[in-house]
Amino acid sequence: MAIDIHFQTLIEDQPGPQWQALFDRLWPGYRSWFLRSGAVARPSYLESRKALRTHMPELVPVWEQLVELAGGGDVESRFLSLWCPPPYIAGCSQAVWTDASGHAPPALIRNYDFAPGLLEGTWLATRWNGQRVAAMGDCIWGALDGMNEAGLAASLSFGGRTISGDGFGIPLVVRYVLEVAQTTAEAIKLLQRVPVSMCYSVTLLDRHGDWATVFVSPDRTTEVTRRQAITNFQHEVEWPKHAEATNAEQRLNSLQRQMDARGTLVEAIENLLSPPMYQSAYLRGYGTLYTAVYQPHLSHIELLWPGQRWAQTLVDFAPGSRQIAFTNLAEVHASPR
């Protein structure tokens, strides 16, 4: 049995017909997810708009354009605000690779682990707030990971706690960071003031080589760390069943050993593409769907799968697509089309 995912670029500087077509394709599934506890369980339009205006005012004009393209409906506008969405739990591993010799600038590397049927597979390149942002899409305009023209890269991983509260869905927070911040220091300040709906770890790396991993949560003070390797818990495992199901501790041990060994970037990438880092539990929703490598000093991004890689630059982000068949680790097939 194989599960196919079509990865494709969407290059559109300002919200327009391409994004509208994306919304039309994805909205039925997101609408069901957003309303699964009923419309009254989600914040109202006024509450959602107020939250955006208060915490992410720079995104409001784009949000208004997207709402209009989505038809201007009440449910659509509330969903697109991502204010207090339903729980959002993913896997993921991420690390900042550094060169032992000190000659090569660092790179942000990560695996995205989730259910294949729930991945959008859209690589968006936009200029919604003036600068180019290339990001793997989620929640139709949010970001799982990405990099902006200033050379700031960011990625997320689930923090391993079920707590939820008043805040934004993390894909929109990562989008906000990439749209507004220029450096890791600026991104940290944004993460310290924007409320999030659940517990996540956000790893940042900028063109100057400054990096950090930020623990964000609706019920704890935002914590800025220098954790070089991260999986799905922060200081300690707080949700043992999830950690066991996703091999969170094994992945962290493997990733940290790789970082401690101070090997090459190629070796670090090979580690991500091998068990236990590269997971094949697709039917349980914890399979690795792509590996990403961000090199901000080169404005260079790559998506990788075993035996396949897809490179892009922020300077010349080119249209393209890949059809990936996920079966098990030994049988991942990828081809451009």
Solvent accessible surface area in square Angstrom, and as a share of the most:
residue,aa,sasa,rsa
1,M,185,0.83
2,A,55,0.42
3,I,38,0.19
4,D,84,0.44
5,I,11,0.06
6,H,61,0.27
7,F,2,0.01
8,Q,56,0.25
9,T,21,0.12
10,L,14,0.07
11,I,49,0.25
12,E,24,0.11
13,D,65,0.34
14,Q,88,0.39
15,P,18,0.12
16,G,10,0.09
17,P,107,0.67
18,Q,88,0.39
19,W,1,0.00
20,Q,67,0.30
21,A,61,0.48
22,L,8,0.04
23,F,6,0.02
24,D,92,0.48
25,R,128,0.47
26,L,27,0.14
27,W,26,0.09
28,P,85,0.54
29,G,53,0.51
30,Y,32,0.12
31,R,108,0.39
32,S,78,0.50
33,W,50,0.18
34,F,1,0.00
35,L,34,0.17
36,R,143,0.52
37,S,75,0.48
38,G,29,0.27
39,A,44,0.34
40,V,149,0.85
41,A,50,0.39
42,R,36,0.13
43,P,20,0.12
44,S,50,0.32
45,Y,74,0.28
46,L,114,0.57
47,E,94,0.42
48,S,1,0.00
49,R,67,0.24
50,K,142,0.60
51,A,6,0.05
52,L,0,0.00
53,R,122,0.45
54,T,83,0.48
55,H,44,0.20
56,M,0,0.00
57,P,65,0.41
58,E,69,0.31
59,L,0,0.00
60,V,15,0.09
61,P,73,0.46
62,V,3,0.02
63,W,2,0.01
64,E,83,0.37
65,Q,71,0.31
66,L,0,0.00
67,V,17,0.10
68,E,135,0.61
69,L,41,0.20
70,A,12,0.09
71,G,65,0.62
72,G,48,0.46
73,G,25,0.24
74,D,75,0.39
75,V,25,0.14
76,E,32,0.14
77,S,2,0.01
78,R,21,0.08
79,F,0,0.00
80,L,0,0.00
81,S,0,0.00
82,L,1,0.00
83,W,34,0.12
84,C,17,0.10
85,P,11,0.07
86,P,3,0.02
87,P,64,0.40
88,Y,20,0.08
89,I,56,0.28
90,A,2,0.01
91,G,1,0.01
92,C,0,0.00
93,S,0,0.00
94,Q,1,0.00
95,A,0,0.00
96,V,0,0.00
97,W,18,0.06
98,T,32,0.19
99,D,30,0.16
100,A,57,0.45
101,S,68,0.44
102,G,63,0.60
103,H,161,0.72
104,A,44,0.34
105,P,54,0.34
106,P,21,0.13
107,A,0,0.00
108,L,0,0.00
109,I,0,0.00
110,R,0,0.00
111,N,0,0.00
112,Y,0,0.00
113,D,0,0.00
114,F,28,0.12
115,A,22,0.17
116,P,7,0.04
117,G,71,0.68
118,L,115,0.57
119,L,16,0.08
120,E,10,0.04
121,G,0,0.00
122,T,1,0.00
123,W,1,0.00
124,L,0,0.00
125,A,0,0.00
126,T,1,0.00
127,R,70,0.25
128,W,16,0.05
129,N,57,0.29
130,G,59,0.57
131,Q,21,0.09
132,R,26,0.09
133,V,0,0.00
134,A,0,0.00
135,A,0,0.00
136,M,0,0.00
137,G,0,0.00
138,D,3,0.02
139,C,2,0.01
140,I,0,0.00
141,W,0,0.00
142,G,0,0.00
143,A,0,0.00
144,L,0,0.00
145,D,0,0.00
146,G,0,0.00
147,M,0,0.00
148,N,0,0.00
149,E,67,0.30
150,A,26,0.20
151,G,0,0.00
152,L,0,0.00
153,A,0,0.00
154,A,0,0.00
155,S,0,0.00
156,L,0,0.00
157,S,0,0.00
158,F,0,0.00
159,G,2,0.02
160,G,3,0.03
161,R,26,0.09
162,T,85,0.50
163,I,64,0.33
164,S,66,0.42
165,G,31,0.30
166,D,107,0.56
167,G,0,0.00
168,F,0,0.00
169,G,2,0.02
170,I,0,0.00
171,P,1,0.01
172,L,0,0.00
173,V,1,0.00
174,V,0,0.00
175,R,0,0.00
176,Y,0,0.00
177,V,1,0.00
178,L,0,0.00
179,E,5,0.02
180,V,40,0.23
181,A,1,0.01
182,Q,81,0.36
183,T,32,0.19
184,T,0,0.00
185,A,54,0.42
186,E,74,0.33
187,A,0,0.00
188,I,27,0.14
189,K,140,0.59
190,L,18,0.09
191,L,2,0.01
192,Q,99,0.44
193,R,110,0.40
194,V,6,0.03
195,P,37,0.23
196,V,3,0.02
197,S,5,0.03
198,M,3,0.01
199,C,0,0.00
200,Y,0,0.00
201,S,0,0.00
202,V,1,0.00
203,T,1,0.01
204,L,0,0.00
205,L,0,0.00
206,D,5,0.03
207,R,94,0.34
208,H,150,0.67
209,G,25,0.24
210,D,61,0.31
211,W,25,0.09
212,A,4,0.03
213,T,0,0.00
214,V,0,0.00
215,F,9,0.04
216,V,2,0.01
217,S,17,0.11
218,P,40,0.25
219,D,77,0.40
220,R,116,0.42
221,T,128,0.74
222,T,31,0.18
223,E,67,0.30
224,V,63,0.36
225,T,15,0.09
226,R,151,0.55
227,R,83,0.30
228,Q,38,0.17
229,A,5,0.04
230,I,4,0.02
231,T,0,0.00
232,N,1,0.01
233,F,21,0.09
234,Q,14,0.06
235,H,105,0.47
236,E,114,0.51
237,V,41,0.23
238,E,71,0.32
239,W,70,0.25
240,P,92,0.58
241,K,164,0.70
242,H,7,0.03
243,A,6,0.05
244,E,137,0.61
245,A,32,0.25
246,T,0,0.00
247,N,52,0.27
248,A,0,0.00
249,E,91,0.41
250,Q,93,0.41
251,R,0,0.00
252,L,37,0.19
253,N,79,0.41
254,S,10,0.06
255,L,0,0.00
256,Q,62,0.28
257,R,155,0.57
258,Q,36,0.16
259,M,5,0.02
260,D,94,0.49
261,A,74,0.57
262,R,112,0.41
263,G,19,0.19
264,T,75,0.43
265,L,27,0.14
266,V,95,0.55
267,E,80,0.36
268,A,0,0.00
269,I,12,0.06
270,E,98,0.44
271,N,26,0.13
272,L,0,0.00
273,L,32,0.16
274,S,46,0.30
275,P,87,0.54
276,P,52,0.33
277,M,0,0.00
278,Y,4,0.01
279,Q,13,0.06
280,S,51,0.33
281,A,23,0.18
282,Y,8,0.03
283,L,134,0.67
284,R,146,0.53
285,G,15,0.14
286,Y,49,0.19
287,G,0,0.00
288,T,0,0.00
289,L,0,0.00
290,Y,0,0.00
291,T,0,0.00
292,A,0,0.00
293,V,2,0.01
294,Y,0,0.00
295,Q,30,0.13
296,P,2,0.01
297,H,58,0.26
298,L,106,0.52
299,S,11,0.07
300,H,41,0.18
301,I,0,0.00
302,E,18,0.08
303,L,0,0.00
304,L,5,0.03
305,W,1,0.00
306,P,35,0.22
307,G,88,0.85
308,Q,35,0.16
309,R,133,0.49
310,W,14,0.05
311,A,54,0.42
312,Q,7,0.03
313,T,44,0.26
314,L,6,0.03
315,V,135,0.77
316,D,105,0.54
317,F,17,0.07
318,A,45,0.35
319,P,111,0.70
320,G,28,0.27
321,S,14,0.09
322,R,35,0.13
323,Q,51,0.23
324,I,0,0.00
325,A,19,0.15
326,F,2,0.01
327,T,37,0.22
328,N,68,0.35
329,L,47,0.23
330,A,98,0.76
331,E,76,0.34
332,V,17,0.10
333,H,118,0.53
334,A,27,0.21
335,S,55,0.36
336,P,86,0.54
337,R,177,0.64
